[in-house]
Amino acid sequence: MASATVIGLSLLGAGLGGRVAYQLFRAGASGADKFVKGGFKAKMDKAEALQVLGLRDPITSNRLKDAHRRLMLANHPDRGGSPYLAGKVNEAKALLE
């Protein structure tokens, strides 16, 4: 009786694990599809600034301030972030203000 239960639970676990693996494989588990292809433009425009800050039109000053703060906390050079990315975030905020 106990061995039948163990076999049943093993098959259930294998089935669920296989299902999750298939869904991840089918969906492209790398997550790279979420990113935008290409680099930054030579001169930032409004569309790129919105994309850098993760905002959509219409923007308010509070949403702009919150998005800038969130990104700068994550990318500030004094905390190990990239000076280039921090500069782009600051440039986006200045352009949208």
Disulfide bonds with the S-S distance in Angstrom:
none
